[in-house]
Amino acid sequence: MGRQESIARSLTQALTTTNGNGNGAGERSSRNLLGWILAFFSALFSLYQLTLRKIRPAEFNKLRRDHWDVTDDAYVESFLPREEGGSKREEALKAIGDMGFSGSTFYSTADQKYLVKSVPRYSEYSFFRDDLLTPYAEYMASHPYSLLVRICDFLCLTGPSIGRLLSLAPSHHIVMDNIMYGKDQAKKRGEPDWESWDLKPTSYFYPERDIADGALTSEATKDQLADEFPDKIILSKEKADEFFATVEADTKLLADHNAVDYSLFLVRLQPPKGSAVNTNSDPTSSTEAAQSADLVADDHPPTVPPGPPSWRVGIPSADGKHIYRAAILDFFWAKHKIQPIFMTILITAWNFVFHHGHMSITTTPEEYRERFLKMCRSYVEVRGE
């Protein structure tokens, strides 16, 4: 079994063999001493398939059940192998994308409702675990329209492992809803491809781009930098005001806990064939809400409510040409952790000689938030009153 498949097996085992309280789900019957010894050494010498457990599962269970309307059965179902072509079983998790700058691994559930992302850096997973998890859970429970990505579980390695010591497999993972859910269904219906952008303020110093005009770095590496949205998000004034207020509240939470370098993941799709948005209607009316629901059909991420119109499910553009989704991602880089402190010292020394300015990972939380909000406003065009 390959590395990716072994990691996927570890994830599915952890996510499907625990009950709502994080205890063994009637899972493993009691073993004798020899059985425990064999299991210990199997886990110790495993290179890729590590034994994982949920971190503070009760808090994530409460978010899913009480606030996002996701039942335990429906959630676990997404992480079980699926029937395909008669008796053939399709693996529950599929590797997607590349390793990225952080060395993260990415998986999608076979039904594409959830993504699993590894968090390999100690500074990042310790920040979420020790500093942000509680305020994040409290905030998400009281802000249903938040754009912060919905994290449904947090997994970590339990016990010693050679694979972990050799950095062959990541020790921490987050499970989050997939805002791109519905893309494949739309493609099968013959609808245009969905577009997406990972947006950060581009005015910061990026060594891959700014040293020697990027000549020292491959195009593949530079392609992993933040995107630029080449158009405008066309919104009514009311929807624009709601968007700005939500982003301001979300980023205040992040800035208050020293987070920087987060991004706005923007998705743009076209309404289904034969559909059109009534741009003259009241955006808050039940008629438009129902119309928005029809436009996105069942292709919305599983962690709903709120239903449409919302940035999780779909906001119709004011000109009726597009539907937008958005989420704030990657908010695990905190300035008070050891690695960010080291990077800040390094870039400060570099700037003493070369004067390139700060990177998005070495600036202050307040300054990053200010530029992030300015970026969001620059991409919005208001139509009508």
C-alpha positions as CSV (number, residue, x, y, z in Angstrom):
1,M,0.0,0.0,0.0
2,G,1.4,3.4,-1.0
3,R,2.0,6.4,1.3
4,Q,-1.2,8.3,0.3
5,E,-3.4,5.3,0.6
6,S,-1.9,4.4,4.0
7,I,-2.5,8.0,5.3
8,A,-6.0,7.9,4.0
9,R,-6.7,4.6,5.8
10,S,-5.5,6.2,9.1
11,L,-7.9,9.1,8.6
12,T,-10.9,7.0,7.8
13,Q,-10.3,4.7,10.7
14,A,-10.1,7.6,13.1
15,L,-13.2,9.3,11.7
16,T,-15.4,6.2,11.5
17,T,-14.6,4.3,14.7
18,T,-15.4,6.9,17.3
19,N,-18.9,7.9,18.5
20,G,-20.3,11.3,19.2
21,N,-18.5,11.6,22.5
22,G,-15.1,10.7,21.1
23,N,-15.1,7.3,22.9
24,G,-14.6,4.0,21.2
25,A,-17.8,3.5,19.2
26,G,-18.5,0.1,20.4
27,E,-15.5,-0.2,18.2
28,R,-12.7,-2.4,19.5
29,S,-13.5,-5.2,21.8
30,S,-11.1,-5.7,24.7
31,R,-7.8,-7.3,23.7
32,N,-5.6,-9.5,25.7
33,L,-2.1,-8.4,26.7
34,L,-0.5,-10.1,23.7
35,G,-2.9,-8.3,21.4
36,W,-2.1,-4.9,22.9
37,I,1.7,-5.6,22.6
38,L,1.3,-6.5,18.9
39,A,-0.8,-3.5,18.2
40,F,1.7,-1.2,19.9
41,F,4.6,-2.5,17.9
42,S,2.6,-2.4,14.7
43,A,1.8,1.3,15.3
44,L,5.4,2.0,16.4
45,F,7.0,0.7,13.3
46,S,4.3,1.8,10.8
47,L,5.8,4.4,8.4
48,Y,2.6,5.9,7.0
49,Q,-0.6,4.4,8.6
50,L,-0.5,6.1,12.0
51,T,-3.0,5.7,14.8
52,L,-4.9,9.0,15.0
53,R,-7.5,10.3,17.5
54,K,-9.9,13.2,17.6
55,I,-8.9,16.3,19.6
56,R,-11.8,17.7,21.7
57,P,-14.4,15.9,19.6
58,A,-17.4,17.1,21.8
59,E,-16.9,20.7,20.6
60,F,-16.8,19.8,16.9
61,N,-19.7,17.4,17.4
62,K,-21.8,20.2,18.9
63,L,-21.0,22.5,16.0
64,R,-21.9,19.9,13.4
65,R,-25.1,18.8,15.1
66,D,-26.5,21.9,16.8
67,H,-25.4,24.6,14.4
68,W,-24.6,23.1,11.0
69,D,-27.4,20.5,10.9
70,V,-25.1,17.6,10.1
71,T,-26.1,14.3,11.7
72,D,-23.6,11.8,13.0
73,D,-24.7,9.2,10.6
74,A,-24.5,11.5,7.6
75,Y,-21.1,12.7,8.6
76,V,-19.6,9.2,9.1
77,E,-21.2,8.0,5.8
78,S,-18.9,10.4,3.9
79,F,-15.9,8.7,5.3
80,L,-16.9,5.1,4.5
81,P,-15.9,3.2,1.3
82,R,-18.6,3.4,-1.4
83,E,-20.1,0.8,-3.7
84,E,-19.0,1.4,-7.3
85,G,-19.8,-0.9,-10.2
86,G,-21.5,-3.7,-8.4
87,S,-19.2,-5.3,-5.8
88,K,-16.2,-3.0,-6.3
89,R,-15.5,-0.7,-3.3
90,E,-14.3,2.8,-3.8
91,E,-11.9,4.3,-1.2
92,A,-13.5,6.9,1.0
93,L,-10.7,9.4,0.7
94,K,-8.8,10.4,-2.5
95,A,-5.6,12.4,-2.6
96,I,-6.0,15.7,-4.4
97,G,-3.7,18.6,-5.3
98,D,0.0,18.8,-4.5
99,M,2.1,19.2,-1.3
100,G,2.1,23.0,-1.4
101,F,4.6,25.2,0.4
102,S,3.7,23.8,3.8
103,G,4.1,20.2,2.9
104,S,0.4,19.5,3.5
105,T,-1.4,16.5,2.1
106,F,-5.0,17.0,0.9
107,Y,-7.8,14.5,0.5
108,S,-11.4,14.7,-0.6
109,T,-14.1,12.4,0.5
110,A,-15.5,10.3,-2.4
111,D,-18.8,12.2,-2.2
112,Q,-16.7,15.5,-2.2
113,K,-18.5,16.9,0.8
114,Y,-15.4,17.2,2.9
115,L,-11.7,17.9,2.6
116,V,-9.0,16.7,4.9
117,K,-5.8,18.7,5.1
118,S,-2.7,17.9,7.1
119,V,-1.2,20.5,9.4
120,P,2.4,19.4,9.6
121,R,4.0,22.4,11.3
122,Y,4.1,22.4,15.0
123,S,3.6,26.2,15.2
124,E,0.4,25.9,13.2
125,Y,-1.3,22.9,14.8
126,S,-0.3,24.0,18.3
127,F,-1.7,27.5,17.7
128,F,-5.1,26.0,16.6
129,R,-5.1,23.5,19.4
130,D,-4.0,25.8,22.3
131,D,-5.0,29.3,21.3
132,L,-7.7,29.4,18.6
133,L,-9.9,26.3,19.0
134,T,-12.1,27.5,21.8
135,P,-12.7,31.0,20.5
136,Y,-13.2,29.6,17.0
137,A,-15.9,27.2,18.2
138,E,-17.6,29.8,20.2
139,Y,-17.5,32.3,17.4
140,M,-18.8,29.8,14.8
141,A,-21.7,28.9,17.1
142,S,-22.8,32.5,17.3
143,H,-22.0,33.6,13.7
144,P,-23.8,31.4,11.3
145,Y,-23.0,33.6,8.3
146,S,-19.2,33.7,9.1
147,L,-16.9,33.1,6.1
148,L,-14.4,31.3,8.2
149,V,-14.1,27.8,6.8
150,R,-16.1,25.3,8.8
151,I,-13.7,22.9,10.5
152,C,-15.6,19.7,11.4
153,D,-12.8,17.7,13.2
154,F,-9.2,17.9,14.3
155,L,-7.1,14.8,14.4
156,C,-3.7,14.0,15.9
157,L,-1.3,11.2,16.3
158,T,-1.6,9.1,19.4
159,G,1.4,7.2,20.7
160,P,5.0,7.0,19.3
161,S,5.7,6.2,15.7
162,I,8.8,5.8,13.6
163,G,6.9,7.2,10.6
164,R,6.3,10.4,12.6
165,L,9.9,10.7,13.8
166,L,11.1,10.4,10.3
167,S,8.5,12.9,9.1
168,L,7.1,10.4,6.6
169,A,3.5,11.0,7.6
170,P,1.8,14.1,9.1
171,S,0.7,13.9,12.7
172,H,-2.2,16.4,12.6
173,H,-5.1,16.9,10.3
174,I,-8.2,19.1,10.0
175,V,-11.5,18.1,8.4
176,M,-13.4,20.9,6.7
177,D,-16.4,21.3,4.5
178,N,-15.7,21.6,0.8
179,I,-17.0,24.8,-0.6
180,M,-16.5,23.4,-4.1
181,Y,-19.1,20.7,-3.5
182,G,-21.3,20.4,-6.6
183,K,-18.6,21.2,-9.2
184,D,-18.6,17.7,-10.6
185,Q,-22.4,17.4,-10.6
186,A,-22.5,20.7,-12.6
187,K,-19.9,19.4,-15.1
188,K,-22.0,16.3,-15.6
189,R,-25.0,18.4,-16.4
190,G,-23.0,20.2,-19.1
191,E,-22.7,23.5,-17.2
192,P,-19.6,25.7,-17.6
193,D,-16.6,25.0,-15.3
194,W,-16.5,26.7,-12.0
195,E,-13.8,29.2,-11.4
196,S,-11.9,29.7,-8.2
197,W,-9.2,32.0,-6.8
198,D,-7.1,31.9,-3.6
199,L,-6.7,35.6,-2.8
200,K,-4.3,37.3,-0.5
201,P,-3.0,40.9,-0.5
202,T,-0.3,40.9,-3.3
203,S,1.5,44.0,-2.2
204,Y,3.7,42.1,0.3
205,F,7.2,40.9,-0.4
206,Y,7.2,37.4,-1.8
207,P,10.8,36.1,-2.3
208,E,9.6,33.6,-5.0
209,R,8.3,36.6,-7.0
210,D,10.4,39.6,-6.0
211,I,14.0,38.4,-5.8
212,A,15.7,38.6,-9.2
213,D,12.2,39.1,-10.8
214,G,11.4,35.5,-10.0
215,A,14.2,34.2,-12.2
216,L,15.5,32.0,-9.4
217,T,12.2,30.1,-8.8
218,S,10.4,27.7,-11.1
219,E,7.0,28.6,-12.6
220,A,5.4,25.8,-10.8
221,T,6.5,27.3,-7.5
222,K,5.3,30.8,-8.5
223,D,2.0,29.3,-9.5
224,Q,1.4,28.4,-5.8
225,L,1.5,32.1,-4.8
226,A,-1.7,34.0,-4.2
227,D,-4.0,34.6,-7.1
228,E,-5.4,37.9,-8.4
229,F,-9.0,38.1,-9.3
230,P,-9.2,39.6,-12.8
231,D,-12.8,40.9,-12.5
232,K,-15.2,42.3,-10.0
233,I,-17.7,40.7,-7.6
234,I,-21.0,42.4,-8.7
235,L,-23.2,42.9,-5.6
236,S,-26.2,44.9,-4.6
237,K,-25.4,47.5,-1.9
238,E,-27.1,45.5,0.8
239,K,-25.2,42.3,-0.1
240,A,-22.0,44.3,-0.3
241,D,-22.5,45.8,3.1
242,E,-23.3,42.4,4.6
243,F,-20.2,41.0,3.0
244,F,-17.9,43.7,4.3
245,A,-19.4,43.5,7.8
246,T,-18.9,39.7,7.9
247,V,-15.3,39.9,6.7
248,E,-14.6,42.7,9.2
249,A,-15.9,40.6,12.1
250,D,-14.2,37.4,11.0
251,T,-10.8,39.1,10.6
252,K,-11.1,40.8,13.9
253,L,-11.3,37.4,15.6
254,L,-8.2,36.3,13.7
255,A,-6.3,39.6,14.4
256,D,-7.2,39.4,18.1
257,H,-5.5,36.0,18.3
258,N,-2.4,37.1,16.2
259,A,-3.2,35.2,13.0
260,V,-1.9,36.4,9.7
261,D,-1.5,35.1,6.1
262,Y,-5.1,33.8,5.8
263,S,-6.8,34.0,2.4
264,L,-10.1,34.5,0.7
265,F,-11.1,31.5,-1.4
266,L,-13.6,32.8,-4.0
267,V,-15.7,30.6,-6.3
268,R,-17.6,31.9,-9.3
269,L,-20.1,29.8,-11.2
270,Q,-22.8,30.4,-13.7
271,P,-26.5,29.8,-13.0
272,P,-27.9,26.6,-14.4
273,K,-29.2,26.7,-18.0
274,G,-32.6,28.3,-18.2
275,S,-32.2,30.1,-14.9
276,A,-31.8,33.8,-14.3
277,V,-31.6,35.9,-11.3
278,N,-34.3,38.6,-10.9
279,T,-32.0,41.5,-10.2
280,N,-35.0,43.8,-9.5
281,S,-36.2,41.8,-6.5
282,D,-35.5,42.5,-2.8
283,P,-32.3,40.5,-1.9
284,T,-33.7,39.7,1.5
285,S,-37.1,38.6,0.4
286,S,-38.3,35.0,0.7
287,T,-38.9,35.0,-3.1
288,E,-35.2,35.7,-3.8
289,A,-34.1,33.3,-1.2
290,A,-36.2,30.5,-2.8
291,Q,-34.9,31.6,-6.2
292,S,-31.3,31.3,-5.0
293,A,-32.0,27.9,-3.6
294,D,-33.3,26.8,-7.0
295,L,-30.2,28.2,-8.7
296,V,-27.7,26.2,-6.6
297,A,-30.1,23.1,-6.4
298,D,-28.5,20.4,-4.1
299,D,-25.0,21.4,-5.0
300,H,-24.3,23.1,-1.7
301,P,-21.7,22.1,0.9
302,P,-23.2,19.8,3.6
303,T,-22.6,22.2,6.6
304,V,-25.8,24.2,6.2
305,P,-27.7,26.3,7.6
306,P,-27.8,29.0,6.7
307,G,-29.3,28.1,3.4
308,P,-29.2,30.3,0.3
309,P,-28.5,33.1,-0.2
310,S,-25.3,32.8,1.7
311,W,-21.6,32.8,0.8
312,R,-21.4,29.1,1.7
313,V,-24.2,28.1,-0.7
314,G,-24.4,30.9,-3.3
315,I,-24.9,34.6,-3.6
316,P,-26.4,35.7,-6.9
317,S,-24.6,38.6,-8.6
318,A,-26.5,41.8,-8.9
319,D,-26.3,41.6,-12.7
320,G,-27.7,38.0,-12.8
321,K,-24.7,36.5,-14.5
322,H,-22.9,34.6,-11.8
323,I,-23.3,33.0,-8.4
324,Y,-20.5,33.4,-5.8
325,R,-19.2,31.4,-2.9
326,A,-16.4,32.4,-0.5
327,A,-14.6,31.2,2.5
328,I,-11.6,32.4,4.6
329,L,-8.9,29.7,4.8
330,D,-5.5,29.0,6.3
331,F,-5.7,31.0,9.5
332,F,-3.1,28.9,11.4
333,W,-0.1,31.1,11.2
334,A,0.3,33.1,14.4
335,K,2.9,35.7,15.1
336,H,3.7,34.6,18.6
337,K,4.8,31.1,17.7
338,I,8.5,30.1,17.4
339,Q,8.7,29.6,13.7
340,P,6.9,32.9,12.8
341,I,9.1,34.7,15.3
342,F,12.2,33.3,13.6
343,M,10.9,34.2,10.2
344,T,10.2,37.7,11.3
345,I,13.7,38.2,12.6
346,L,15.2,36.8,9.4
347,I,13.1,39.1,7.1
348,T,13.8,42.1,9.3
349,A,17.5,41.4,8.9
350,W,17.1,41.0,5.2
351,N,15.2,44.3,5.0
352,F,18.0,46.0,6.8
353,V,20.1,45.4,3.7
354,F,17.7,45.1,0.8
355,H,14.6,47.0,1.9
356,H,12.0,44.7,0.3
357,G,9.4,45.1,3.1
358,H,7.6,42.6,5.1
359,M,6.1,39.3,3.9
360,S,2.5,38.3,4.6
361,I,3.8,35.9,7.3
362,T,6.0,38.5,9.1
363,T,3.8,41.6,9.2
364,T,1.6,42.4,12.2
365,P,-1.9,41.0,12.6
366,E,-3.4,44.5,12.5
367,E,-1.6,45.5,9.4
368,Y,-2.4,42.2,7.6
369,R,-6.0,42.6,8.4
370,E,-6.1,46.2,7.1
371,R,-4.6,45.1,3.8
372,F,-6.9,42.1,3.6
373,L,-10.0,44.2,4.1
374,K,-8.8,46.7,1.5
375,M,-8.2,43.8,-1.0
376,C,-11.8,42.5,-0.4
377,R,-13.3,45.9,-0.9
378,S,-11.3,46.4,-4.1
379,Y,-12.8,43.3,-5.7
380,V,-16.4,44.3,-5.1
381,E,-18.5,46.5,-7.4
382,V,-21.8,47.8,-6.1
383,R,-24.7,47.9,-8.5
384,G,-28.0,49.7,-7.6
385,E,-29.0,51.1,-4.2
